[in-house]
Amino acid sequence: MQSAHHRRVAVVADDITGANDIGLMFAKNGLNTAVIPFDTHTSAADFMGLDVAVLNTDSRFDTPAAAAGKVRRATELLQSSAFDLYFNKTCSVFRGNIGAELDAMQSALGERCSMVVLGFPKLGRTTAGGVHYLNGTRLDQSPFVNDPIHPATEADLRRILARQSSRTSAVFTAEMLDLPETARRAALAGLRESAAYVIFDVRDQQDLRAIAALIADARNICGSSAIGEELPKAWGVSAAAEQPLPPEFARDGRGTLILAGSLTEATQRQIAFLKRQGVPWTRLNPDALLDGGEDREAARVVEAAAAAVSEGRDYLVHTANDPQAVAASKSRAKQRGLDAAALGRLISRAVGKVAFHALSQTGARRAVAAGGDTSMAVSEALGIRRMAILHEIEPGVPAMLGTGRDGRYALVFKSGSFGSDAFLRKAADAVNV
């Protein structure tokens, strides 16, 4: 095996929160890591000096063909640098263009077999016999059944993959992982000869540690970020001290802007927690956006948010989250020829405008966003070109230092689907030290 400090990692992630999540896993093991948007401005110069380069293609909600094209181009760009491991970061419950993206990276690399590790035990994601579970419940019986864009109607990862890929897959079972090391490696070698993808069962963190040791030399790994926490240890890298925010972010009398756009149960609990804590808030009205009043609605929210933040108070902006209100907005959008994805983009764009103008007007440099689309909208509105990982707030979610067109920001971008009820409170505190 190569020396740990010479084993460079290239990651292609399908959304911004997942990019940050896996970046955290490597960064907290002492590897110099940055998250970079993949677009027409991205070049090999962006990867210089990095141990781990994470490219965000923002392709989860693209068509399969568009997503595959992005992943292929991103992988080809990364191959112009001296990377040893190429990691295709997916959602931890396999939402998105899974088969199309995995095939695209595998083909670009010329690999005939890739390792797939989706389990994330610290977030309740486990795999048994190739079937994925959320907190002990089959994925197709979990809250992800109600996902508005990618409902989880299947729990067998092989079948999910087969929806977009004709390539064969096999399962490295927990029973195989429990074999003596020589037999374990022989079992993996046999599966690699017969399948294009080897999907690993994961029961707990100890399994992840054993899998990391087994695939430490792999060239192509796919799945959730959790294995990224164990791979550096398998390479012999020691954990690093947490990175604090720079002195410029010491308390300056301004509050933190919190933007929550996810409709997931986890985010709704987090919103409710903030409200119980007395954090001032407002709700972005989707009907106003649908009626052509995007700028007026954004201005209304900015006025309220800026007043609070400039006075040193944290302020919460969230989108409509009552099921009846959401259903009514979708119905109105449909009447205007917009599907759920288009409505989501309209709302996210408005959230981005709120973030940009509220921070610009107040001079504040701190923001927390909950939800992948929301986080991406905020990142784009602030012109973020690079994010450095600082420290972990809760499993899978880091505080970050983002560099944008107007300077640096202390940021937290969180997936909507996990985190404790108090997470948004913790995140606001983490960027206001």
Sequence and secondary structure as in RCSB ss.txt:
>XXXX:A:sequence
MQSAHHRRVAVVADDITGANDIGLMFAKNGLNTAVIPFDTHTSAADFMGLDVAVLNTDSRFDTPAAAAGKVRRAT
ELLQSSAFDLYFNKTCSVFRGNIGAELDAMQSALGERCSMVVLGFPKLGRTTAGGVHYLNGTRLDQSPFVNDPIH
PATEADLRRILARQSSRTSAVFTAEMLDLPETARRAALAGLRESAAYVIFDVRDQQDLRAIAALIADARNICGSS
AIGEELPKAWGVSAAAEQPLPPEFARDGRGTLILAGSLTEATQRQIAFLKRQGVPWTRLNPDALLDGGEDREAAR
VVEAAAAAVSEGRDYLVHTANDPQAVAASKSRAKQRGLDAAALGRLISRAVGKVAFHALSQTGARRAVAAGGDTS
MAVSEALGIRRMAILHEIEPGVPAMLGTGRDGRYALVFKSGSFGSDAFLRKAADAVNV
>XXXX:A:secstr
   GGG  EEEEESSHHHHHHHHHHHHTTT  EEEEE STT  GGGGTT SEEEEE   TTS HHHHHHHHHHHH
HHHTTS  SEEEEE  TT  SSHHHHHHHHHHHHT S EEEE  BGGGTEEEETTEEEETTEEGGGSGGGG SSS
     BHHHHHHTT  S EEEE HHHHTS HHHHHHHHHHHHHH SEEEE B SHHHHHHHHHHSTT SEEEE S
THHHHHHHHTT          GGGS  S   EEEE   SHHHHHHHHHHHHTT  EEEE HHHHHTT HHHHHHH
HHHHHHHHHHTT  EEEEE   HHHHHHHHHHHHHTT  HHHHHHHHHHHHHHHHHHHHHHHT  EEEEESHHHH
HHHHHHTT  EEEEEEEEETTEEEEEEEETTEEEEEEEE TT   TTHHHHHHHHT  
